[in-house]
Amino acid sequence: MKAKKSPKNTKMLIIGASVLTAASFGLFLATRPKVKKPIITSKSSKNEDAKSLQEITPTTDKVNTQQPKTLGELIQKTSATKNDNRLLVIGDSQVKRNLYECIMQDWGNRLGLSVSTWNKEGTTPAKILDLMGNNTPEGAELKNALKQKPPIIFIQLGDNGINGPTEVKALLSKIVSNYKGVGNPLIIWSGPFPLCLPIPGQDTKYVKAPPCSTWRCLPNFQNEKRVVITNKIKDGIAQANLEDIIFISPYETKAFENYETRTCFTVDGIHLTRAIAQDYVTTLLDMDLVNAK
């Protein structure tokens, strides 16, 4: 579906900040372990056998005509309006390690969603586009998932770097090209997560404590994630000029309040613990939809 020409009709929501903020792992890719094959799977909230992405579970609730005030209400309204409860989670190792399971269990149970995922460690928007463009097995899996037209898509990308707005715009355009004639999906893009200094006993190869001068030094790395990469994602979303896109910065959410002074909430300075991932996912549904553009 082509992007609408008039930005006046664009519905881009910014949650939790007047300026979009996100995080990035910058040059983290250079020293990451060998990436693993992506996972695409589907689970129901009632621990049933994995369901096919082609299967749609109709909703029986009446469509709520009131304007949704929270992210949870917006997701529910989208599912009810389209009579389709499927949610596809696309992302990197944060999704693989904890986020998918947390979303599946929490949002699946609370909202009655059938949650599926495609994820690949160390991936970026540009790498995903390459996988699909070269029709690799991983790319083919994602293309097939998108052809099923799930009405809600949750993207967790940016933690492995963003070269520029162009790749963000291109990925969004690629996604919505599968929705011709049925209307764009609700897309929720969650930015990368704050860093923290690993506590004794944790891996310290990713984040360094000052004084230091490399890009892995906490102040430099944090600024790159919170400001630089954030603006690239923000600009890419704006350039895509599509409807029904929400960007959320973890830096500005309740789950990460006072992140700079808290005990480290990751296992290595970067990857979230299960507890903070669960807190993030749970509190997102209750967030107000603010600063609608």
Secondary structure, DSSP 8 states (H G I E B T S, - for coil): ----S-GGG--EEEES-SS------GGGGGGS------EEEEE-TT--S---TT------S----S---BHHHHHHHHHHHTT--EEEEEESHHIIIIIHHHHHHHHHHHH--EEEEEE-TT--HHHHHHHHHTT-HHHHHHHHHHHT--SEEEEE--TT----HHHHHHHHHHHHGGGTTT---EEEEE---------TTS--SS-B-SS--STTBHHHHHHIIIIIHHHHHHHHHHHHT-SSEEEE-GGGSGGGTTTTTS---BSSSSSB-HHHHHHHHHHHTT-B--SB-
